[in-house]
Every structure is written in structure tokens, then in C-alpha cells.
């Protein structure tokens, strides 16, 4: 005799969710950045080989699935590929300026620091700082838009993105609906 899921739940307030977890070797990007701290100091320019993982929670479809992995993986790839081999700049930081110089160079300034970088190597994001948790937020909100567009009938209950900058060290962003 098989029990139904609802008979196994401890109370009427309990709810079941199903998750797909994506953590593919190719969901990675290499980027340069520096963090700006609350006291105005900043790290030196450096880089990481970032790895991205995604969790999507939804109710199951009538066919017993959450979302097809094969259709979600390219959405993640499309979001992170433009970050690869770029200088990631937090475009919303109040103490940092970023401006075009001519047609092919970008000037980035923070305090006494001044970087002149080929424009094609700069990726200015609408974030306050280029920390892994802020990168996770930007990737997560971008993925939310992509998932809603690609799967208009899917009802997400949670979306979580982690961005690992070194093994064992990651920032996470989670949306619950």
C-alpha cells in the first residue's frame, strides 16, 4: 500500500517543494575586481575563477517534473558568459566612477586609483560592490527574469544562486516567493 505525500506531512501547514540544483563545471567565469570597504579603503585589483550554482524550487508539474535541466542551463550560461575575462565594476558604488574615454577605453576611478582599460574588457554591473554575494544577487535577478520569460507557467517558490570565488568560500542570494 502506498501513502500519498499529503498523508505523510506532519500538519496541514506543511508544504512540499521540489528543487533542481545546477552546479555544472562550465558554469564558471574568470573576472578581475576589487572590493571597496565601508571605511573607504579598497582591495588591490585581483581576480577569481568564479563558479556558479543555482537552485530552483517549484511545485511539480502534472508530469511530475520541476523544470527541464536542459532548458535552464543555457539561461545561466547566457547570463554569466559576458562576465568571463572581464573587469567587473560595481556601477552603483557612490565612491567609484566609470566613464568612457573615446571609443575604445574606459576610465575607472576610486580615490587615488585610476585604471584605463579597453572598453571591451569592462563589465559594469548595477551592483553596489563586486562581492560574491552581490554577483549572486545580480545573476539571481537576471535568472529570475529569464526563467519567467522562458517558463511563464512555472511558479517558483524559491530561487537561490551561489557564487564561489575560491573553494569553500561563496556568497549566496535567495529569493522566496
Order of alpha helices (4+ residues) and beta strands (2+ residues): alpha-beta-beta-beta-alpha-beta-beta-beta-beta-beta-alpha-beta-beta
